[in-house]
Amino acid sequence: MNPVTIITRSGVLSPQDVNFAEQLARTINGYFRQARECQKIAAYSG
């Protein structure tokens, strides 16, 4: 898992910002995982 660094204007992250960043990272990782699965399936189906 890649660390996600978020710089805000104030330079301070609130807990809400951290939660949002974690959800965003999880969502993006989920998309990448789905894309890899689709590539595998496409490779098998030839």
Secondary structure, DSSP 8 states (H G I E B T S, - for coil): --------SSS---HHHHHHHHHHHHHHHHHHHHHHHHHHHHHHH-
